[in-house]
Amino acid sequence: MNDEYPDQGAGADDEDLYSERTVAGGPSAGDAPVAAADPAGPPPTGDDRVDAAVAGLNRLAATSADEHVAVLEEVHGRLRDILGELDETPETSEEPGQR
């Protein structure tokens, strides 16, 4: 119980705390299982390097949850490398100081 705000606290004994923790519209215990992601994968980005990196996410379905972090870190690292290359590429269409 909170002395400053006595109306707030642990709540009533009949309060359904589980329902507050569920996501609206999300599956409940009686619902059918959620379908897997689209097997075709995400739509193309227009950059073959990015598409190849993002395609690495397709491995998540075939790996255990313990291995997901490694897969996600690998994909994230590849995307960061691509962004880093873009930062290093000089812009030839603009002269310095003009935008």
N, CA, C and O atoms as a DFTB+ gen file, in Angstrom:
396 C
 N C O
     1  1       0.835      -1.167       0.000
     2  2       0.000       0.000       0.000
     3  2       0.878       1.227       0.000
     4  3       1.961       1.219       0.585
     5  1       0.433       2.261      -0.636
     6  2       1.187       3.484      -0.756
     7  2       0.543       4.546       0.130
     8  3      -0.623       4.888      -0.072
     9  1       1.285       5.076       1.114
    10  2       0.728       6.066       2.043
    11  2       0.354       7.361       1.339
    12  3      -0.643       7.991       1.692
    13  1       1.135       7.761       0.356
    14  2       0.864       9.008      -0.351
    15  2      -0.378       8.896      -1.227
    16  3      -1.136       9.856      -1.362
    17  1      -0.585       7.718      -1.825
    18  2      -1.737       7.461      -2.686
    19  2      -2.448       6.215      -2.172
    20  3      -2.236       5.122      -2.698
    21  1      -3.292       6.368      -1.145
    22  2      -3.894       5.184      -0.508
    23  2      -4.817       4.388      -1.423
    24  3      -5.055       3.208      -1.163
    25  1      -5.346       4.995      -2.490
    26  2      -6.241       4.267      -3.386
    27  2      -5.478       3.352      -4.339
    28  3      -6.078       2.501      -4.996
    29  1      -4.171       3.521      -4.418
    30  2      -3.356       2.687      -5.293
    31  2      -2.614       1.675      -4.441
    32  3      -2.265       1.951      -3.293
    33  1      -2.383       0.547      -4.987
    34  2      -1.663      -0.454      -4.215
    35  2      -1.834      -1.815      -4.813
    36  3      -1.878      -1.975      -6.033
    37  1      -1.929      -2.795      -3.952
    38  2      -1.954      -4.182      -4.390
    39  2      -3.207      -4.534      -5.158
    40  3      -3.193      -5.488      -5.936
    41  1      -4.279      -3.810      -4.973
    42  2      -5.496      -4.097      -5.721
    43  2      -6.426      -5.009      -4.953
    44  3      -6.087      -5.539      -3.896
    45  1      -7.583      -5.172      -5.507
    46  2      -8.602      -5.995      -4.868
    47  2      -8.287      -7.466      -5.061
    48  3      -7.600      -7.855      -6.005
    49  1      -8.799      -8.268      -4.153
    50  2      -8.558      -9.707      -4.231
    51  2      -9.225     -10.330      -5.449
    52  3      -8.751     -11.345      -5.960
    53  1     -10.315      -9.739      -5.920
    54  2     -11.036     -10.304      -7.059
    55  2     -10.538      -9.770      -8.402
    56  3     -11.124     -10.066      -9.444
    57  1      -9.474      -8.995      -8.379
    58  2      -8.942      -8.391      -9.605
    59  2      -8.248      -9.454     -10.453
    60  3      -7.471     -10.253      -9.931
    61  1      -8.522      -9.466     -11.747
    62  2      -7.941     -10.440     -12.661
    63  2      -6.648      -9.874     -13.244
    64  3      -6.667      -9.195     -14.270
    65  1      -5.525     -10.157     -12.583
    66  2      -4.241      -9.612     -13.015
    67  2      -3.763     -10.246     -14.318
    68  3      -3.065      -9.600     -15.100
    69  1      -4.129     -11.495     -14.557
    70  2      -3.680     -12.156     -15.775
    71  2      -4.213     -11.444     -17.018
    72  3      -3.488     -11.281     -17.999
    73  1      -5.469     -11.023     -16.980
    74  2      -6.048     -10.382     -18.156
    75  2      -5.356      -9.063     -18.480
    76  3      -5.335      -8.640     -19.636
    77  1      -4.787      -8.406     -17.457
    78  2      -4.071      -7.161     -17.703
    79  2      -2.739      -7.404     -18.388
    80  3      -2.213      -6.513     -19.056
    81  1      -2.198      -8.579     -18.232
    82  2      -0.890      -8.896     -18.805
    83  2      -0.971      -9.436     -20.225
    84  3       0.049      -9.524     -20.909
    85  1      -2.134      -9.790     -20.666
    86  2      -2.270     -10.324     -22.015
    87  2      -2.392      -9.191     -23.013
    88  3      -2.877      -8.108     -22.684
    89  1      -1.960      -9.441     -24.206
    90  2      -2.022      -8.444     -25.269
    91  2      -3.400      -8.472     -25.892
    92  3      -3.939      -9.543     -26.171
    93  1      -3.970      -7.312     -26.109
    94  2      -5.288      -7.237     -26.737
    95  2      -5.224      -7.863     -28.121
    96  3      -4.359      -7.523     -28.928
    97  1      -6.132      -8.767     -28.384
    98  2      -6.179      -9.408     -29.695
    99  2      -5.180     -10.534     -29.837
   100  3      -5.140     -11.199     -30.872
   101  1      -4.371     -10.762     -28.814
   102  2      -3.380     -11.826     -28.874
   103  2      -4.023     -13.166     -28.633
   104  3      -5.180     -13.237     -28.216
   105  1      -3.283     -14.242     -28.891
   106  2      -3.851     -15.572     -28.709
   107  2      -4.052     -15.877     -27.228
   108  3      -3.246     -15.480     -26.387
   109  1      -5.115     -16.574     -26.926
   110  2      -5.351     -17.043     -25.565
   111  2      -5.156     -18.543     -25.551
   112  3      -4.863     -19.149     -26.581
   113  1      -5.318     -19.135     -24.396
   114  2      -5.053     -20.570     -24.263
   115  2      -5.923     -21.412     -25.186
   116  3      -5.497     -22.486     -25.611
   117  1      -7.141     -20.950     -25.509
   118  2      -8.031     -21.738     -26.336
   119  2      -7.910     -21.475     -27.827
   120  3      -8.545     -22.157     -28.632
   121  1      -7.104     -20.495     -28.201
   122  2      -6.971     -20.148     -29.619
   123  2      -6.064     -21.134     -30.346
   124  3      -5.253     -21.831     -29.736
   125  1      -6.224     -21.172     -31.658
   126  2      -5.356     -21.996     -32.492
   127  2      -3.955     -21.406     -32.493
   128  3      -3.796     -20.207     -32.266
   129  1      -2.936     -22.219     -32.741
   130  2      -1.569     -21.695     -32.768
   131  2      -1.401     -20.633     -33.854
   132  3      -2.069     -20.655     -34.888
   133  1      -0.497     -19.718     -33.584
   134  2      -0.220     -18.638     -34.526
   135  2       0.562     -19.212     -35.703
   136  3       1.490     -19.997     -35.510
   137  1       0.192     -18.828     -36.908
   138  2       0.876     -19.319     -38.105
   139  2       2.295     -18.774     -38.164
   140  3       2.572     -17.686     -37.658
   141  1       3.180     -19.524     -38.775
   142  2       4.566     -19.099     -38.938
   143  2       4.642     -17.917     -39.902
   144  3       3.700     -17.637     -40.644
   145  1       5.769     -17.240     -39.875
   146  2       5.977     -16.106     -40.765
   147  2       5.923     -16.562     -42.217
   148  3       6.070     -17.747     -42.518
   149  1       5.711     -15.608     -43.103
   150  2       5.631     -15.880     -44.534
   151  2       6.908     -16.579     -45.003
   152  3       7.993     -16.018     -44.847
   153  1       6.816     -17.792     -45.573
   154  2       8.011     -18.515     -45.991
   155  2       8.769     -17.811     -47.113
   156  3       9.954     -18.076     -47.315
   157  1       8.110     -16.930     -47.835
   158  2       8.802     -16.212     -48.905
   159  2       9.740     -15.164     -48.339
   160  3      10.620     -14.676     -49.048
   161  1       9.569     -14.811     -47.077
   162  2      10.441     -13.829     -46.445
   163  2       9.951     -12.417     -46.677
   164  3       8.915     -12.196     -47.305
   165  1      10.708     -11.464     -46.164
   166  2      10.304     -10.065     -46.309
   167  2      10.449      -9.604     -47.757
   168  3      11.168     -10.227     -48.538
   169  1       9.780      -8.533     -48.112
   170  2       9.900      -8.025     -49.479
   171  2      11.306      -7.499     -49.720
   172  3      11.984      -7.098     -48.774
   173  1      11.753      -7.494     -50.963
   174  2      13.094      -7.009     -51.274
   175  2      13.243      -5.529     -50.918
   176  3      12.297      -4.748     -51.021
   177  1      14.450      -5.167     -50.497
   178  2      14.725      -3.788     -50.099
   179  2      15.261      -2.952     -51.237
   180  3      15.242      -1.722     -51.170
   181  1      15.741      -3.605     -52.284
   182  2      16.361      -2.875     -53.387
   183  2      17.877      -2.895     -53.299
   184  3      18.555      -2.450     -54.226
   185  1      18.419      -3.403     -52.204
   186  2      19.866      -3.536     -52.037
   187  2      20.152      -5.010     -51.779
   188  3      19.725      -5.569     -50.769
   189  1      20.878      -5.629     -52.703
   190  2      21.133      -7.066     -52.596
   191  2      21.869      -7.430     -51.315
   192  3      21.629      -8.499     -50.752
   193  1      22.773      -6.553     -50.836
   194  2      23.514      -6.840     -49.603
   195  2      22.576      -6.868     -48.406
   196  3      22.705      -7.730     -47.537
   197  1      21.637      -5.937     -48.354
   198  2      20.671      -5.894     -47.252
   199  2      19.754      -7.106     -47.333
   200  3      19.466      -7.735     -46.315
   201  1      19.298      -7.435     -48.525
   202  2      18.426      -8.593     -48.698
   203  2      19.120      -9.873     -48.234
   204  3      18.498     -10.723     -47.596
   205  1      20.401     -10.009     -48.553
   206  2      21.147     -11.196     -48.139
   207  2      21.294     -11.238     -46.622
   208  3      21.189     -12.306     -46.019
   209  1      21.536     -10.089     -46.002
   210  2      21.670     -10.039     -44.548
   211  2      20.347     -10.388     -43.873
   212  3      20.316     -11.195     -42.944
   213  1      19.265      -9.788     -44.333
   214  2      17.950     -10.029     -43.742
   215  2      17.514     -11.477     -43.961
   216  3      16.791     -12.033     -43.134
   217  1      17.940     -12.090     -45.054
   218  2      17.599     -13.493     -45.318
   219  2      18.149     -14.403     -44.225
   220  3      17.645     -15.509     -44.026
   221  1      19.178     -13.946     -43.518
   222  2      19.711     -14.718     -42.408
   223  2      18.685     -14.940     -41.308
   224  3      18.802     -15.892     -40.537
   225  1      17.680     -14.074     -41.225
   226  2      16.624     -14.238     -40.226
   227  2      15.792     -15.491     -40.478
   228  3      15.139     -15.992     -39.563
   229  1      15.807     -16.000     -41.700
   230  2      15.054     -17.215     -42.019
   231  2      15.569     -18.410     -41.232
   232  3      14.856     -19.401     -41.077
   233  1      16.800     -18.329     -40.733
   234  2      17.372     -19.436     -39.955
   235  2      16.744     -19.545     -38.574
   236  3      16.876     -20.579     -37.919
   237  1      16.060     -18.494     -38.120
   238  2      15.487     -18.519     -36.772
   239  2      14.506     -19.669     -36.576
   240  3      14.480     -20.288     -35.513
   241  1      13.712     -19.954     -37.578
   242  2      12.708     -21.014     -37.457
   243  2      13.339     -22.379     -37.252
   244  3      12.730     -23.249     -36.628
   245  1      14.532     -22.585     -37.757
   246  2      15.184     -23.887     -37.672
   247  2      16.148     -23.992     -36.498
   248  3      16.784     -25.031     -36.319
   249  1      16.271     -22.930     -35.689
   250  2      17.201     -22.965     -34.568
   251  2      16.440     -22.912     -33.250
   252  3      15.300     -22.454     -33.182
   253  1      17.101     -23.389     -32.218
   254  2      16.488     -23.337     -30.895
   255  2      16.521     -21.897     -30.383
   256  3      17.291     -21.074     -30.879
   257  1      15.708     -21.608     -29.418
   258  2      15.637     -20.255     -28.860
   259  2      16.988     -19.823     -28.296
   260  3      17.320     -18.637     -28.327
   261  1      17.760     -20.760     -27.786
   262  2      19.082     -20.435     -27.251
   263  2      20.019     -19.888     -28.325
   264  3      20.934     -19.126     -28.014
   265  1      19.802     -20.264     -29.574
   266  2      20.668     -19.835     -30.676
   267  2      20.172     -18.560     -31.359
   268  3      20.878     -18.007     -32.203
   269  1      18.984     -18.085     -31.017
   270  2      18.415     -16.915     -31.676
   271  2      19.276     -15.667     -31.495
   272  3      19.420     -14.875     -32.426
   273  1      19.843     -15.489     -30.313
   274  2      20.658     -14.303     -30.065
   275  2      21.838     -14.262     -31.027
   276  3      22.149     -13.205     -31.577
   277  1      22.490     -15.384     -31.237
   278  2      23.641     -15.429     -32.143
   279  2      23.231     -15.095     -33.578
   280  3      23.939     -14.369     -34.276
   281  1      22.104     -15.619     -34.012
   282  2      21.625     -15.336     -35.366
   283  2      21.296     -13.854     -35.504
   284  3      21.681     -13.217     -36.484
   285  1      20.581     -13.307     -34.519
   286  2      20.208     -11.895     -34.567
   287  2      21.442     -10.993     -34.531
   288  3      21.496      -9.984     -35.235
   289  1      22.431     -11.354     -33.714
   290  2      23.661     -10.553     -33.655
   291  2      24.404     -10.586     -34.983
   292  3      24.957      -9.573     -35.411
   293  1      24.419     -11.740     -35.636
   294  2      25.093     -11.858     -36.924
   295  2      24.411     -10.973     -37.974
   296  3      25.079     -10.242     -38.705
   297  1      23.089     -11.045     -38.042
   298  2      22.343     -10.226     -39.004
   299  2      22.536      -8.749     -38.690
   300  3      22.753      -7.944     -39.595
   301  1      22.459      -8.391     -37.423
   302  2      22.648      -6.995     -37.024
   303  2      24.046      -6.512     -37.402
   304  3      24.204      -5.395     -37.895
   305  1      25.049      -7.339     -37.175
   306  2      26.417      -6.973     -37.531
   307  2      26.579      -6.754     -39.030
   308  3      27.253      -5.815     -39.452
   309  1      25.970      -7.609     -39.828
   310  2      26.059      -7.445     -41.287
   311  2      25.380      -6.157     -41.730
   312  3      25.894      -5.447     -42.594
   313  1      24.221      -5.851     -41.136
   314  2      23.523      -4.612     -41.497
   315  2      24.331      -3.384     -41.060
   316  3      24.375      -2.386     -41.779
   317  1      24.963      -3.452     -39.894
   318  2      25.811      -2.333     -39.442
   319  2      26.996      -2.143     -40.386
   320  3      27.365      -1.009     -40.693
   321  1      27.594      -3.240     -40.847
   322  2      28.707      -3.146     -41.791
   323  2      28.269      -2.454     -43.082
   324  3      28.992      -1.620     -43.626
   325  1      27.089      -2.807     -43.560
   326  2      26.570      -2.194     -44.786
   327  2      26.357      -0.706     -44.576
   328  3      26.721       0.098     -45.434
   329  1      25.777      -0.332     -43.455
   330  2      25.584       1.096     -43.161
   331  2      26.915       1.810     -43.031
   332  3      27.053       2.952     -43.468
   333  1      27.895       1.149     -42.435
   334  2      29.230       1.741     -42.316
   335  2      29.865       1.985     -43.677
   336  3      30.527       3.000     -43.890
   337  1      29.661       1.054     -44.589
   338  2      30.187       1.232     -45.951
   339  2      29.523       2.418     -46.630
   340  3      30.174       3.147     -47.380
   341  1      28.241       2.621     -46.379
   342  2      27.545       3.760     -46.978
   343  2      28.096       5.075     -46.445
   344  3      28.201       6.050     -47.189
   345  1      28.452       5.110     -45.150
   346  2      29.028       6.314     -44.566
   347  2      30.398       6.628     -45.151
   348  3      30.769       7.795     -45.272
   349  1      31.154       5.590     -45.515
   350  2      32.502       5.768     -46.033
   351  2      32.523       6.126     -47.515
   352  3      33.532       6.626     -48.013
   353  1      31.429       5.880     -48.223
   354  2      31.369       6.140     -49.654
   355  2      31.254       7.646     -49.886
   356  3      30.312       8.277     -49.408
   357  1      32.217       8.226     -50.624
   358  2      32.120       9.671     -50.886
   359  2      30.976       9.958     -51.851
   360  3      30.700       9.188     -52.770
   361  1      30.333      11.071     -51.616
   362  2      29.245      11.494     -52.492
   363  2      29.846      12.292     -53.636
   364  3      30.389      13.375     -53.420
   365  1      29.752      11.767     -54.851
   366  2      30.352      12.420     -55.995
   367  2      29.414      13.386     -56.674
   368  3      29.847      14.192     -57.497
   369  1      28.133      13.324     -56.348
   370  2      27.163      14.166     -57.031
   371  2      27.097      15.563     -56.439
   372  3      26.542      16.468     -57.063
   373  1      27.648      15.757     -55.254
   374  2      27.590      17.072     -54.616
   375  2      29.001      17.580     -54.385
   376  3      29.916      16.805     -54.109
   377  1      29.166      18.870     -54.498
   378  2      30.439      19.475     -54.185
   379  2      30.457      19.760     -52.688
   380  3      29.399      19.981     -52.099
   381  1      31.634      19.761     -52.054
   382  2      31.699      20.019     -50.626
   383  2      31.064      21.364     -50.275
   384  3      31.262      22.366     -50.963
   385  1      30.307      21.357     -49.200
   386  2      29.681      22.585     -48.738
   387  2      28.346      22.907     -49.400
   388  3      27.690      23.867     -48.996
   389  1      27.922      22.139     -50.401
   390  2      26.656      22.409     -51.077
   391  2      25.699      21.254     -50.844
   392  3      26.084      20.087     -50.907
   393  1      24.454      21.593     -50.574
   394  2      23.416      20.569     -50.399
   395  2      22.162      21.013     -51.010
   396  3      21.166      20.290     -50.969
